[in-house]
Amino acid sequence: MREENPAENRSNKDRRGSDRRSAGEPKSDSERRVGDRRKHERRIYQNPKQLNFIRFLKEKGLYPYEKAYDQPDGPEVIFEGKNIINLASVDYFNFAQNSEIKKAACAAVKKYGAGGFSSRYSMGNLRIHMDLEEKLAEFMGKESILIFNSGYLANLAVITSIMPKNATIFLDQKCHLSIHHACLLSGKKYHRFGNNDMAALERMLQAHRDDPEKWIVTLGVFSSNGILGKLDEIAVLARKYKARIFIDDAHGVGVYGDRLRGAAEHFGVLDEVDLIMCPFQMAFGNIGAFLVGKRYLLQPAHTETWPYIFTYNIPPVCAVSIRKALEILDRKGASLQKKLRRNVAALRDRLKAMGYEILNPEGHIIPILIGDEVLVCRFAHFLFERGVWVQPFFYPAVPKGKAMVRVTCTIGHTFQELERAAGIFAEARKNLGLE
């Protein structure tokens, strides 16, 4: 009878217990956080109370997500034959419906076909992709660039593969969930500081000042409330403690900065940020994402970063469309920015005058605090039934008791549409007892 090798036939429980821990040494910070996160995810996804709440919303017809509209049309959508003012879109410049871009996309489909066909590492690399990379790097004022087919994947690549193995990561607790997941998967040491809490960040940097590779990770614009990350203060701390900076600037590129380069340019620290990730949905009206930064960080990724190597490239039609969007931004980006701000200011002023509690006094995202989780769904449903689509957020997307709606404008909204939407907001405030 063959003798079994205990090392090759351990149970999953044994496999999780390392030799270091069996020797009596304590768990590392990363191991503790992985355990904490797993417990958190079990509470969310296996918690009967949370599932019952979703079931309750669906039974009452209040579930606000996964509506299938018939046709998108920029500032409006068509739902079951009815025009709905769209105040939930993040296609800020309405490029998904831009006539120039659609014309370029149709020509690209005729030339390249309707979809993608391989990874960059294989045969999915066309000249149009190389041209897009060159123009995007120039647009952002950075040395090198990588294109991914989603922002989630780009964040995963940065944390797990591009940051060195000995990196110590300091991330804002309100970073996108993709960044938190990437930190867990990476196995690297990471520490979370309170949202925009620079004192807490400095205490952490001071405690780890001798670590050889320190990375500060934050967002340029926090997506739920539109508040900007304190990139100017982060840059000061990075210089002081010899740390590098990575920002996810999904909602900042195109909207902020004199040359539309995002929050880092807005704060005058673009040259001090090592890596910037931006999806194409917001400023370019398309799918995928790009990552720009120092050449020495990104060049090895072509052969060493698995999330880049082993996924399909964005389809050529998308590359052509994004390239055309870049051309439009080069021509009239400043005027588009101005129009977006004018629309946001017009709606924000009307909502503030009604007495709504707006969590962010500035910025292009208008977050309205409602509080109760059922009430926020009733609020969104009330608006939708009367022709306005907004995006509600409740636990676990935001803390309990802090349910809110995120209101976003685009350049395509007319003052008449915004005035009509404001009237419906006023009606909702009165009818739902929010006064």
QUIMO-V575959 format. One record per residue. N is the residue number from 0. RES is the residue in one small letter. PHI is phi in whole degrees, -180 to 180 (none if undefined). BURIAL is 1 if it has 9 or more other C-alpha atoms within 8 Angstrom, else 0. Layout:
BEGIN
((N,RES,PHI,BURIAL) (N,RES,PHI,BURIAL))
END
This chain:
BEGIN
((0,m,none,0) (1,r,-72,0) (2,e,-79,0) (3,e,-75,0) (4,n,-88,0) (5,p,-58,0) (6,a,-67,0) (7,e,-98,0) (8,n,-130,0) (9,r,-77,1) (10,s,-73,0) (11,n,-59,0) (12,k,-64,0) (13,d,-65,0) (14,r,-64,0) (15,r,-71,0) (16,g,-84,0) (17,s,-78,0) (18,d,-61,0) (19,r,-64,0) (20,r,-71,1) (21,s,-66,0) (22,a,-82,0) (23,g,97,0) (24,e,-81,0) (25,p,-71,0) (26,k,-67,0) (27,s,-76,0) (28,d,-58,0) (29,s,-63,1) (30,e,-65,0) (31,r,-64,1) (32,r,-70,1) (33,v,-60,1) (34,g,-62,0) (35,d,-62,0) (36,r,-68,0) (37,r,-62,0) (38,k,-63,0) (39,h,-61,0) (40,e,-67,1) (41,r,-65,1) (42,r,-63,0) (43,i,-76,1) (44,y,-90,0) (45,q,-118,0) (46,n,-81,1) (47,p,-57,0) (48,k,-62,0) (49,q,-67,1) (50,l,-66,1) (51,n,-66,0) (52,f,-65,0) (53,i,-63,1) (54,r,-63,0) (55,f,-61,0) (56,l,-61,1) (57,k,-68,1) (58,e,-65,0) (59,k,-88,0) (60,g,72,0) (61,l,-108,1) (62,y,-64,1) (63,p,-90,1) (64,y,-109,0) (65,e,63,0) (66,k,-73,0) (67,a,-102,0) (68,y,-85,1) (69,d,-79,1) (70,q,-158,0) (71,p,-84,0) (72,d,-147,0) (73,g,67,1) (74,p,-69,1) (75,e,-130,1) (76,v,-128,1) (77,i,-108,1) (78,f,-124,1) (79,e,51,0) (80,g,80,0) (81,k,-111,0) (82,n,-78,1) (83,i,-120,1) (84,i,-66,1) (85,n,-96,1) (86,l,-111,1) (87,a,-125,1) (88,s,-78,1) (89,v,-111,0) (90,d,-83,1) (91,y,-60,1) (92,f,-103,1) (93,n,54,1) (94,f,-71,1) (95,a,-64,1) (96,q,-114,1) (97,n,-69,0) (98,s,-66,0) (99,e,-62,0) (100,i,-69,1) (101,k,-66,1) (102,k,-64,0) (103,a,-65,1) (104,a,-66,1) (105,c,-62,1) (106,a,-65,0) (107,a,-68,1) (108,v,-63,1) (109,k,-64,0) (110,k,-84,0) (111,y,-108,0) (112,g,101,1) (113,a,-86,0) (114,g,-134,0) (115,g,-92,1) (116,f,-147,1) (117,s,-175,1) (118,s,-85,1) (119,r,-62,1) (120,y,-69,1) (121,s,-101,0) (122,m,-119,0) (123,g,-95,1) (124,n,-112,1) (125,l,-100,0) (126,r,-61,0) (127,i,-65,1) (128,h,-69,1) (129,m,-65,1) (130,d,-65,0) (131,l,-62,1) (132,e,-60,1) (133,e,-60,1) (134,k,-71,1) (135,l,-67,1) (136,a,-61,1) (137,e,-65,0) (138,f,-59,0) (139,m,-87,0) (140,g,69,0) (141,k,-123,1) (142,e,-75,1) (143,s,-139,1) (144,i,-152,1) (145,l,-130,1) (146,i,-111,1) (147,f,-119,1) (148,n,-92,1) (149,s,-165,1) (150,g,-68,1) (151,y,-58,0) (152,l,-68,1) (153,a,-64,1) (154,n,-63,1) (155,l,-61,1) (156,a,-64,1) (157,v,-61,1) (158,i,-71,1) (159,t,-82,1) (160,s,-120,1) (161,i,-83,1) (162,m,-67,0) (163,p,-64,0) (164,k,-63,0) (165,n,-92,0) (166,a,-70,1) (167,t,-108,1) (168,i,-107,1) (169,f,-119,1) (170,l,-122,1) (171,d,-64,1) (172,q,-65,0) (173,k,-97,0) (174,c,-61,1) (175,h,-57,0) (176,l,-57,0) (177,s,-60,1) (178,i,-72,1) (179,h,-62,1) (180,h,-62,1) (181,a,-63,1) (182,c,-63,1) (183,l,-62,1) (184,l,-71,0) (185,s,-71,1) (186,g,77,0) (187,k,-82,1) (188,k,-71,1) (189,y,-146,1) (190,h,-138,1) (191,r,-103,0) (192,f,-114,1) (193,g,-60,1) (194,n,-54,0) (195,n,57,0) (196,d,-90,0) (197,m,-72,0) (198,a,-65,0) (199,a,-65,1) (200,l,-62,1) (201,e,-66,1) (202,r,-60,0) (203,m,-67,1) (204,l,-63,1) (205,q,-64,0) (206,a,-67,0) (207,h,-118,0) (208,r,-63,0) (209,d,-89,0) (210,d,-66,0) (211,p,-71,0) (212,e,-129,1) (213,k,-114,1) (214,w,-127,1) (215,i,-98,1) (216,v,-123,1) (217,t,-153,1) (218,l,-105,1) (219,g,-70,1) (220,v,-135,1) (221,f,-76,1) (222,s,-69,0) (223,s,-76,0) (224,n,-119,1) (225,g,76,1) (226,i,-74,1) (227,l,-81,1) (228,g,-68,1) (229,k,-83,0) (230,l,-68,1) (231,d,-66,1) (232,e,-73,0) (233,i,-63,1) (234,a,-62,1) (235,v,-63,0) (236,l,-66,1) (237,a,-63,1) (238,r,-65,0) (239,k,-64,0) (240,y,-108,1) (241,k,55,0) (242,a,-109,1) (243,r,-103,1) (244,i,-127,1) (245,f,-126,1) (246,i,-125,1) (247,d,-94,1) (248,d,-112,1) (249,a,-55,1) (250,h,-100,1) (251,g,-105,1) (252,v,-62,1) (253,g,91,1) (254,v,-93,1) (255,y,-116,1) (256,g,95,1) (257,d,-62,0) (258,r,-110,0) (259,l,66,1) (260,r,-89,1) (261,g,103,1) (262,a,-63,1) (263,a,-63,1) (264,e,-68,1) (265,h,-56,1) (266,f,-91,1) (267,g,74,0) (268,v,-124,1) (269,l,-57,0) (270,d,-70,0) (271,e,-95,0) (272,v,-92,1) (273,d,-77,1) (274,l,-139,1) (275,i,-131,1) (276,m,-111,1) (277,c,-146,1) (278,p,-70,1) (279,f,-86,1) (280,q,-65,1) (281,m,-79,1) (282,a,-87,1) (283,f,-123,1) (284,g,64,1) (285,n,-145,1) (286,i,-105,1) (287,g,99,1) (288,a,-160,1) (289,f,-129,1) (290,l,-129,1) (291,v,-121,1) (292,g,171,1) (293,k,-69,1) (294,r,-63,1) (295,y,-66,0) (296,l,-82,1) (297,l,-95,1) (298,q,-59,0) (299,p,-65,1) (300,a,-63,1) (301,h,-62,1) (302,t,-125,0) (303,e,-122,0) (304,t,-101,1) (305,w,-62,1) (306,p,-61,1) (307,y,-89,1) (308,i,-70,1) (309,f,-104,0) (310,t,-131,1) (311,y,-68,1) (312,n,-71,1) (313,i,-65,1) (314,p,-60,1) (315,p,-56,1) (316,v,-62,1) (317,c,-70,1) (318,a,-60,1) (319,v,-64,1) (320,s,-64,1) (321,i,-67,1) (322,r,-61,1) (323,k,-67,1) (324,a,-62,1) (325,l,-61,1) (326,e,-60,0) (327,i,-66,1) (328,l,-63,1) (329,d,-62,0) (330,r,-78,0) (331,k,-143,0) (332,g,-61,1) (333,a,-63,1) (334,s,-70,0) (335,l,-66,1) (336,q,-57,1) (337,k,-62,0) (338,k,-66,1) (339,l,-61,1) (340,r,-63,1) (341,r,-65,0) (342,n,-65,1) (343,v,-61,1) (344,a,-62,0) (345,a,-62,1) (346,l,-73,1) (347,r,-59,1) (348,d,-61,0) (349,r,-66,1) (350,l,-69,1) (351,k,-64,1) (352,a,-63,0) (353,m,-75,0) (354,g,104,0) (355,y,-66,1) (356,e,-87,0) (357,i,-99,1) (358,l,-73,1) (359,n,-125,1) (360,p,-72,0) (361,e,-133,0) (362,g,87,1) (363,h,-91,1) (364,i,-103,1) (365,i,-110,1) (366,p,-94,1) (367,i,-106,1) (368,l,-76,1) (369,i,-110,1) (370,g,104,1) (371,d,-75,1) (372,e,-72,1) (373,v,-72,0) (374,l,-62,1) (375,v,-66,1) (376,c,-74,1) (377,r,-64,1) (378,f,-61,1) (379,a,-63,1) (380,h,-66,1) (381,f,-59,1) (382,l,-62,1) (383,f,-63,1) (384,e,-62,0) (385,r,-104,0) (386,g,106,1) (387,v,-132,1) (388,w,-105,1) (389,v,-125,1) (390,q,-105,1) (391,p,-85,1) (392,f,-127,1) (393,f,-142,1) (394,y,-54,1) (395,p,-94,0) (396,a,-67,0) (397,v,-134,1) (398,p,-61,1) (399,k,-60,1) (400,g,81,0) (401,k,-120,1) (402,a,-59,1) (403,m,-152,1) (404,v,-115,1) (405,r,-102,1) (406,v,-108,1) (407,t,-131,1) (408,c,-103,1) (409,t,-129,1) (410,i,-70,1) (411,g,-82,0) (412,h,-71,1) (413,t,-89,0) (414,f,-62,0) (415,q,-65,0) (416,e,-65,1) (417,l,-66,1) (418,e,-67,1) (419,r,-65,0) (420,a,-63,1) (421,a,-61,1) (422,g,-62,0) (423,i,-71,1) (424,f,-61,1) (425,a,-63,1) (426,e,-64,0) (427,a,-65,1) (428,r,-60,1) (429,k,-74,1) (430,n,-74,0) (431,l,-101,0) (432,g,69,0) (433,l,-94,0) (434,e,-76,0))
END
